[in-house]
């Protein structure tokens, strides 16, 4: 009877250790992926260096940052549309994207693209 109890307790311990190791591995991989994604929010390089290509894009009225990001990703101007949405959310251009046709270059970063499609309003000078 004691032998069955020892074997059962050992098997239970092994299962717990293996499960614990898998949980720790999952947490480490998830943390690494989250860190990499967060790092990219502030350091995402442009799609190309040098002269790049000029691509015309049309931003529709009331387009969300995610919709604009997906469109820019399809055109080859950025790598990740969801990352663009986060970059827009954290930038000074939040909720300032204006509709229109824009000529963007593949050597522009997401911040530079945001500065073009969401220009800051110019202050009126009094005469």
N, CA and C atoms as an extended XYZ file, in Angstrom:
381
Properties=species:S:1:pos:R:3:atomname:S:1:resname:S:1:resid:I:1 pbc="F F F"
N         0.815       -1.185        0.000 N   UNK     1
C         0.000        0.000        0.000 CA  UNK     1
C         0.867        1.259        0.000 C   UNK     1
N         1.964        1.217        0.769 N   UNK     2
C         2.846        2.370        0.827 CA  UNK     2
C         3.527        2.615       -0.515 C   UNK     2
N         3.830        1.561       -1.263 N   UNK     3
C         4.476        1.701       -2.561 CA  UNK     3
C         3.562        2.447       -3.532 C   UNK     3
N         2.276        2.119       -3.548 N   UNK     4
C         1.326        2.819       -4.410 CA  UNK     4
C         1.228        4.295       -4.016 C   UNK     4
N         1.243        4.574       -2.732 N   UNK     5
C         1.166        5.948       -2.249 CA  UNK     5
C         2.414        6.733       -2.666 C   UNK     5
N         3.575        6.129       -2.565 N   UNK     6
C         4.836        6.787       -2.935 CA  UNK     6
C         4.868        7.052       -4.439 C   UNK     6
N         4.459        6.068       -5.232 N   UNK     7
C         4.433        6.238       -6.690 CA  UNK     7
C         3.434        7.335       -7.079 C   UNK     7
N         2.265        7.342       -6.471 N   UNK     8
C         1.250        8.368       -6.754 CA  UNK     8
C         1.724        9.760       -6.375 C   UNK     8
N         2.352        9.883       -5.202 N   UNK     9
C         2.850       11.173       -4.744 CA  UNK     9
C         3.982       11.668       -5.643 C   UNK     9
N         4.847       10.760       -6.092 N   UNK    10
C         5.947       11.125       -6.990 CA  UNK    10
C         5.405       11.587       -8.338 C   UNK    10
N         4.444       10.865       -8.891 N   UNK    11
C         3.832       11.241      -10.169 CA  UNK    11
C         3.149       12.603      -10.054 C   UNK    11
N         2.461       12.830       -8.962 N   UNK    12
C         1.792       14.107       -8.732 CA  UNK    12
C         2.815       15.231       -8.644 C   UNK    12
N         3.929       15.008       -7.977 N   UNK    13
C         4.981       16.001       -7.861 CA  UNK    13
C         5.582       16.323       -9.227 C   UNK    13
N         5.822       15.289      -10.032 N   UNK    14
C         6.393       15.485      -11.370 CA  UNK    14
C         5.448       16.311      -12.231 C   UNK    14
N         4.158       16.007      -12.181 N   UNK    15
C         3.171       16.760      -12.966 CA  UNK    15
C         3.156       18.221      -12.514 C   UNK    15
N         3.211       18.481      -11.230 N   UNK    16
C         3.209       19.850      -10.717 CA  UNK    16
C         4.462       20.606      -11.161 C   UNK    16
N         5.613       19.946      -11.116 N   UNK    17
C         6.859       20.598      -11.528 CA  UNK    17
C         6.826       20.927      -13.019 C   UNK    17
N         6.381       19.979      -13.836 N   UNK    18
C         6.295       20.213      -15.282 CA  UNK    18
C         5.318       21.351      -15.576 C   UNK    18
N         4.182       21.366      -14.932 N   UNK    19
C         3.195       22.431      -15.120 CA  UNK    19
C         3.775       23.778      -14.689 C   UNK    19
N         4.477       23.807      -13.585 N   UNK    20
C         5.113       25.032      -13.106 CA  UNK    20
C         6.135       25.546      -14.113 C   UNK    20
N         6.948       24.635      -14.674 N   UNK    21
C         7.952       25.027      -15.670 CA  UNK    21
C         7.274       25.613      -16.904 C   UNK    21
N         6.190       24.996      -17.383 N   UNK    22
C         5.475       25.521      -18.545 CA  UNK    22
C         4.872       26.892      -18.260 C   UNK    22
N         4.351       27.090      -17.082 N   UNK    23
C         3.786       28.391      -16.726 CA  UNK    23
C         4.873       29.456      -16.691 C   UNK    23
N         6.008       29.149      -16.105 N   UNK    24
C         7.124       30.103      -16.055 CA  UNK    24
C         7.615       30.420      -17.466 C   UNK    24
N         7.738       29.405      -18.315 N   UNK    25
C         8.171       29.644      -19.701 CA  UNK    25
C         7.175       30.539      -20.435 C   UNK    25
N         5.889       30.313      -20.240 N   UNK    26
C         4.860       31.127      -20.887 CA  UNK    26
C         4.948       32.577      -20.420 C   UNK    26
N         5.130       32.781      -19.129 N   UNK    27
C         5.228       34.134      -18.593 CA  UNK    27
C         6.452       34.854      -19.157 C   UNK    27
N         7.562       34.146      -19.247 N   UNK    28
C         8.787       34.762      -19.787 CA  UNK    28
C         8.605       35.127      -21.253 C   UNK    28
N         8.018       34.235      -22.048 N   UNK    29
C         7.801       34.534      -23.473 CA  UNK    29
C         6.809       35.679      -23.647 C   UNK    29
N         5.744       35.696      -22.854 N   UNK    30
C         4.765       36.779      -22.952 CA  UNK    30
C         5.383       38.110      -22.548 C   UNK    30
N         6.189       38.119      -21.496 N   UNK    31
C         6.843       39.345      -21.053 CA  UNK    31
C         7.836       39.847      -22.102 C   UNK    31
N         8.562       38.941      -22.710 N   UNK    32
C         9.517       39.318      -23.753 CA  UNK    32
C         8.797       39.906      -24.958 C   UNK    32
N         7.708       39.274      -25.377 N   UNK    33
C         6.930       39.780      -26.505 CA  UNK    33
C         6.334       41.149      -26.190 C   UNK    33
N         5.829       41.330      -24.986 N   UNK    34
C         5.258       42.617      -24.588 CA  UNK    34
C         6.333       43.696      -24.555 C   UNK    34
N         7.505       43.364      -24.051 N   UNK    35
C         8.600       44.331      -24.019 CA  UNK    35
C         9.006       44.723      -25.438 C   UNK    35
N         9.168       43.735      -26.322 N   UNK    36
C         9.556       44.028      -27.702 CA  UNK    36
C         8.534       44.925      -28.388 C   UNK    36
N         7.243       44.636      -28.189 N   UNK    37
C         6.190       45.439      -28.805 CA  UNK    37
C         6.207       46.854      -28.235 C   UNK    37
N         6.356       46.970      -26.917 N   UNK    38
C         6.434       48.283      -26.296 CA  UNK    38
C         7.656       49.067      -26.750 C   UNK    38
N         8.764       48.385      -26.936 N   UNK    39
C         9.982       49.032      -27.421 CA  UNK    39
C         9.774       49.574      -28.829 C   UNK    39
N         9.064       48.798      -29.650 N   UNK    40
C         8.806       49.223      -31.027 CA  UNK    40
C         7.918       50.455      -31.100 C   UNK    40
N         7.091       50.683      -30.092 N   UNK    41
C         6.221       51.859      -30.098 CA  UNK    41
C         7.053       53.130      -30.246 C   UNK    41
N         8.215       53.178      -29.612 N   UNK    42
C         9.026       54.385      -29.616 CA  UNK    42
C        10.233       54.323      -30.551 C   UNK    42
N        10.562       53.154      -31.080 N   UNK    43
C        11.788       53.038      -31.879 CA  UNK    43
C        11.588       52.385      -33.236 C   UNK    43
N        10.364       52.279      -33.715 N   UNK    44
C        10.107       51.597      -34.994 CA  UNK    44
C        10.809       52.350      -36.124 C   UNK    44
N        11.696       51.679      -36.850 N   UNK    45
C        12.406       52.345      -37.946 CA  UNK    45
C        11.493       52.474      -39.172 C   UNK    45
N        11.869       53.328      -40.115 N   UNK    46
C        11.077       53.432      -41.342 CA  UNK    46
C        11.180       52.149      -42.164 C   UNK    46
N        10.284       52.005      -43.125 N   UNK    47
C        10.274       50.806      -43.963 CA  UNK    47
C        11.508       50.727      -44.850 C   UNK    47
N        12.021       51.862      -45.279 N   UNK    48
C        13.223       51.860      -46.109 CA  UNK    48
C        14.084       53.060      -45.733 C   UNK    48
N        15.337       52.963      -46.071 N   UNK    49
C        16.272       54.045      -45.807 CA  UNK    49
C        16.704       54.641      -47.132 C   UNK    49
N        17.264       55.802      -47.106 N   UNK    50
C        17.675       56.458      -48.342 CA  UNK    50
C        16.525       57.263      -48.906 C   UNK    50
N        16.372       57.207      -50.230 N   UNK    51
C        15.345       58.006      -50.894 CA  UNK    51
C        13.935       57.460      -50.658 C   UNK    51
N        13.761       56.161      -50.672 N   UNK    52
C        12.443       55.573      -50.480 CA  UNK    52
C        11.539       55.796      -51.693 C   UNK    52
N        10.288       55.417      -51.537 N   UNK    53
C         9.285       55.598      -52.596 CA  UNK    53
C         8.183       56.508      -52.070 C   UNK    53
N         7.661       57.357      -52.926 N   UNK    54
C         6.544       58.217      -52.552 CA  UNK    54
C         5.254       57.481      -52.896 C   UNK    54
N         4.360       57.396      -51.907 N   UNK    55
C         3.087       56.716      -52.082 CA  UNK    55
C         1.981       57.671      -51.673 C   UNK    55
N         0.993       57.850      -52.546 N   UNK    56
C        -0.148       58.699      -52.236 CA  UNK    56
C        -1.200       57.876      -51.508 C   UNK    56
N        -1.729       58.440      -50.431 N   UNK    57
C        -2.771       57.762      -49.667 CA  UNK    57
C        -3.938       58.717      -49.466 C   UNK    57
N        -5.129       58.138      -49.344 N   UNK    58
C        -6.331       58.925      -49.087 CA  UNK    58
C        -6.865       58.542      -47.718 C   UNK    58
N        -6.956       59.525      -46.840 N   UNK    59
C        -7.509       59.314      -45.507 CA  UNK    59
C        -8.948       59.803      -45.531 C   UNK    59
N        -9.858       58.885      -45.230 N   UNK    60
C       -11.280       59.219      -45.262 CA  UNK    60
C       -11.680       60.027      -44.033 C   UNK    60
N       -12.802       60.720      -44.159 N   UNK    61
C       -13.348       61.489      -43.046 CA  UNK    61
C       -13.776       60.532      -41.935 C   UNK    61
N       -13.499       60.886      -40.707 N   UNK    62
C       -13.834       60.090      -39.517 CA  UNK    62
C       -13.154       58.721      -39.491 C   UNK    62
N       -12.013       58.578      -40.154 N   UNK    63
C       -11.264       57.316      -40.117 CA  UNK    63
C       -10.549       57.203      -38.776 C   UNK    63
N       -10.637       56.043      -38.165 N   UNK    64
C        -9.963       55.828      -36.893 CA  UNK    64
C        -8.467       55.598      -37.129 C   UNK    64
N        -7.704       55.696      -36.064 N   UNK    65
C        -6.255       55.477      -36.177 CA  UNK    65
C        -5.968       54.048      -36.602 C   UNK    65
N        -6.780       53.096      -36.157 N   UNK    66
C        -6.585       51.706      -36.558 CA  UNK    66
C        -6.848       51.524      -38.048 C   UNK    66
N        -7.902       52.146      -38.555 N   UNK    67
C        -8.199       52.056      -39.988 CA  UNK    67
C        -7.091       52.692      -40.817 C   UNK    67
N        -6.596       53.834      -40.373 N   UNK    68
C        -5.496       54.498      -41.073 CA  UNK    68
C        -4.245       53.627      -41.007 C   UNK    68
N        -3.981       53.044      -39.842 N   UNK    69
C        -2.818       52.180      -39.682 CA  UNK    69
C        -2.873       50.966      -40.592 C   UNK    69
N        -4.047       50.336      -40.691 N   UNK    70
C        -4.183       49.174      -41.585 CA  UNK    70
C        -3.981       49.586      -43.038 C   UNK    70
N        -4.502       50.753      -43.410 N   UNK    71
C        -4.340       51.229      -44.780 CA  UNK    71
C        -2.870       51.522      -45.065 C   UNK    71
N        -2.170       52.142      -44.112 N   UNK    72
C        -0.742       52.423      -44.294 CA  UNK    72
C         0.065       51.133      -44.369 C   UNK    72
N        -0.348       50.123      -43.616 N   UNK    73
C         0.333       48.830      -43.659 CA  UNK    73
C         0.131       48.174      -45.025 C   UNK    73
N        -1.083       48.236      -45.552 N   UNK    74
C        -1.359       47.658      -46.873 CA  UNK    74
C        -0.562       48.355      -47.965 C   UNK    74
N        -0.352       49.666      -47.824 N   UNK    75
C         0.406       50.436      -48.814 CA  UNK    75
C         1.915       50.245      -48.667 C   UNK    75
N         2.360       49.608      -47.569 N   UNK    76
C         3.785       49.365      -47.378 CA  UNK    76
C         4.530       50.518      -46.727 C   UNK    76
N         3.799       51.380      -46.010 N   UNK    77
C         4.436       52.515      -45.355 CA  UNK    77
C         4.831       52.214      -43.908 C   UNK    77
N         4.150       51.272      -43.274 N   UNK    78
C         4.469       50.861      -41.909 CA  UNK    78
C         4.379       49.341      -41.821 C   UNK    78
N         4.912       48.773      -40.740 N   UNK    79
C         4.922       47.325      -40.573 CA  UNK    79
C         3.681       46.785      -39.876 C   UNK    79
N         3.096       47.568      -38.964 N   UNK    80
C         2.021       47.055      -38.116 CA  UNK    80
C         0.975       48.146      -37.868 C   UNK    80
N        -0.248       47.916      -38.333 N   UNK    81
C        -1.312       48.894      -38.178 CA  UNK    81
C        -1.730       49.103      -36.737 C   UNK    81
N        -1.728       48.032      -35.943 N   UNK    82
C        -2.094       48.164      -34.525 CA  UNK    82
C        -1.028       48.938      -33.756 C   UNK    82
N         0.222       48.742      -34.126 N   UNK    83
C         1.296       49.504      -33.495 CA  UNK    83
C         1.150       50.995      -33.818 C   UNK    83
N         0.741       51.299      -35.054 N   UNK    84
C         0.508       52.692      -35.446 CA  UNK    84
C        -0.596       53.303      -34.598 C   UNK    84
N        -1.642       52.531      -34.325 N   UNK    85
C        -2.741       53.022      -33.497 CA  UNK    85
C        -2.230       53.391      -32.098 C   UNK    85
N        -1.374       52.565      -31.528 N   UNK    86
C        -0.817       52.848      -30.207 CA  UNK    86
C         0.088       54.077      -30.269 C   UNK    86
N         0.884       54.188      -31.333 N   UNK    87
C         1.757       55.348      -31.482 CA  UNK    87
C         0.935       56.632      -31.593 C   UNK    87
N        -0.182       56.561      -32.313 N   UNK    88
C        -1.053       57.729      -32.443 CA  UNK    88
C        -1.684       58.064      -31.099 C   UNK    88
N        -2.078       57.053      -30.361 N   UNK    89
C        -2.702       57.249      -29.055 CA  UNK    89
C        -1.755       57.943      -28.081 C   UNK    89
N        -0.473       57.648      -28.169 N   UNK    90
C         0.517       58.220      -27.250 CA  UNK    90
C         1.152       59.514      -27.760 C   UNK    90
N         0.806       59.927      -28.972 N   UNK    91
C         1.444       61.109      -29.548 CA  UNK    91
C         0.633       62.370      -29.268 C   UNK    91
N         1.221       63.494      -29.609 N   UNK    92
C         0.533       64.777      -29.485 CA  UNK    92
C        -0.545       64.938      -30.549 C   UNK    92
N        -0.512       64.109      -31.580 N   UNK    93
C        -1.483       64.187      -32.670 CA  UNK    93
C        -2.711       63.313      -32.427 C   UNK    93
N        -2.924       62.892      -31.195 N   UNK    94
C        -4.058       62.017      -30.881 CA  UNK    94
C        -5.379       62.696      -31.257 C   UNK    94
N        -6.204       61.991      -32.017 N   UNK    95
C        -7.516       62.467      -32.487 CA  UNK    95
C        -7.426       63.706      -33.367 C   UNK    95
N        -6.318       63.887      -34.065 N   UNK    96
C        -6.163       65.053      -34.932 CA  UNK    96
C        -5.950       64.667      -36.396 C   UNK    96
N        -6.184       63.408      -36.741 N   UNK    97
C        -5.994       62.970      -38.125 CA  UNK    97
C        -7.041       63.639      -39.000 C   UNK    97
N        -6.567       64.283      -40.049 N   UNK    98
C        -7.461       65.013      -40.958 CA  UNK    98
C        -7.645       64.234      -42.249 C   UNK    98
N        -8.844       64.276      -42.810 N   UNK    99
C        -9.075       63.607      -44.091 CA  UNK    99
C        -8.347       64.343      -45.212 C   UNK    99
N        -8.025       63.604      -46.251 N   UNK   100
C        -7.373       64.216      -47.402 CA  UNK   100
C        -6.442       63.248      -48.102 C   UNK   100
N        -5.789       63.750      -49.137 N   UNK   101
C        -4.816       62.975      -49.910 CA  UNK   101
C        -3.432       63.443      -49.494 C   UNK   101
N        -2.585       62.480      -49.159 N   UNK   102
C        -1.242       62.796      -48.671 CA  UNK   102
C        -0.215       62.003      -49.461 C   UNK   102
N         0.919       62.648      -49.750 N   UNK   103
C         2.053       61.970      -50.369 CA  UNK   103
C         3.032       61.626      -49.254 C   UNK   103
N         3.165       60.337      -48.992 N   UNK   104
C         4.038       59.864      -47.924 CA  UNK   104
C         5.172       59.055      -48.532 C   UNK   104
N         6.292       59.004      -47.823 N   UNK   105
C         7.458       58.302      -48.319 CA  UNK   105
C         7.741       57.093      -47.434 C   UNK   105
N         8.286       56.040      -48.022 N   UNK   106
C         8.595       54.835      -47.258 CA  UNK   106
C         9.758       55.041      -46.293 C   UNK   106
N        10.483       56.143      -46.432 N   UNK   107
C        11.568       56.403      -45.486 CA  UNK   107
C        11.110       57.254      -44.293 C   UNK   107
N         9.800       57.448      -44.150 N   UNK   108
C         9.247       58.206      -43.029 CA  UNK   108
C         8.918       57.265      -41.875 C   UNK   108
N         9.187       57.716      -40.653 N   UNK   109
C         8.782       56.949      -39.477 CA  UNK   109
C         7.296       57.203      -39.224 C   UNK   109
N         6.719       56.424      -38.324 N   UNK   110
C         5.305       56.603      -37.994 CA  UNK   110
C         5.062       57.995      -37.425 C   UNK   110
N         5.983       58.498      -36.637 N   UNK   111
C         5.831       59.849      -36.070 CA  UNK   111
C         5.826       60.897      -37.168 C   UNK   111
N         6.688       60.746      -38.148 N   UNK   112
C         6.722       61.690      -39.266 CA  UNK   112
C         5.442       61.610      -40.087 C   UNK   112
N         4.919       60.405      -40.270 N   UNK   113
C         3.645       60.238      -40.982 CA  UNK   113
C         2.529       60.926      -40.214 C   UNK   113
N         2.523       60.746      -38.903 N   UNK   114
C         1.501       61.403      -38.080 CA  UNK   114
C         1.596       62.922      -38.183 C   UNK   114
N         2.791       63.459      -38.241 N   UNK   115
C         2.957       64.898      -38.358 CA  UNK   115
C         2.399       65.421      -39.674 C   UNK   115
N         2.408       64.586      -40.716 N   UNK   116
C         1.873       64.999      -42.011 CA  UNK   116
C         0.351       64.879      -42.037 C   UNK   116
N        -0.187       63.746      -41.575 N   UNK   117
C        -1.638       63.531      -41.689 CA  UNK   117
C        -2.421       64.123      -40.523 C   UNK   117
N        -1.738       64.567      -39.487 N   UNK   118
C        -2.396       65.205      -38.341 CA  UNK   118
C        -1.610       66.455      -37.953 C   UNK   118
N        -1.605       67.454      -38.828 N   UNK   119
C        -0.801       68.642      -38.528 CA  UNK   119
C        -1.373       69.397      -37.339 C   UNK   119
N        -0.470       70.014      -36.598 N   UNK   120
C        -0.912       70.837      -35.480 CA  UNK   120
C        -1.534       72.104      -36.040 C   UNK   120
N        -2.586       72.553      -35.394 N   UNK   121
C        -3.278       73.749      -35.863 CA  UNK   121
C        -2.386       74.961      -35.662 C   UNK   121
N        -2.323       75.777      -36.698 N   UNK   122
C        -1.513       76.983      -36.609 CA  UNK   122
C        -2.303       78.051      -35.858 C   UNK   122
N        -1.620       78.724      -34.954 N   UNK   123
C        -2.270       79.775      -34.189 CA  UNK   123
C        -2.432       81.004      -35.078 C   UNK   123
N        -3.603       81.616      -34.981 N   UNK   124
C        -3.864       82.811      -35.770 CA  UNK   124
C        -3.167       83.992      -35.112 C   UNK   124
N        -2.525       84.808      -35.935 N   UNK   125
C        -1.859       85.992      -35.416 CA  UNK   125
C        -2.814       87.165      -35.508 C   UNK   125
N        -2.813       87.981      -34.485 N   UNK   126
C        -3.681       89.160      -34.471 CA  UNK   126
C        -2.977       90.288      -35.185 C   UNK   126
N        -3.746       91.009      -35.970 N   UNK   127
C        -3.170       92.141      -36.721 CA  UNK   127
C        -3.479       93.439      -36.073 C   UNK   127
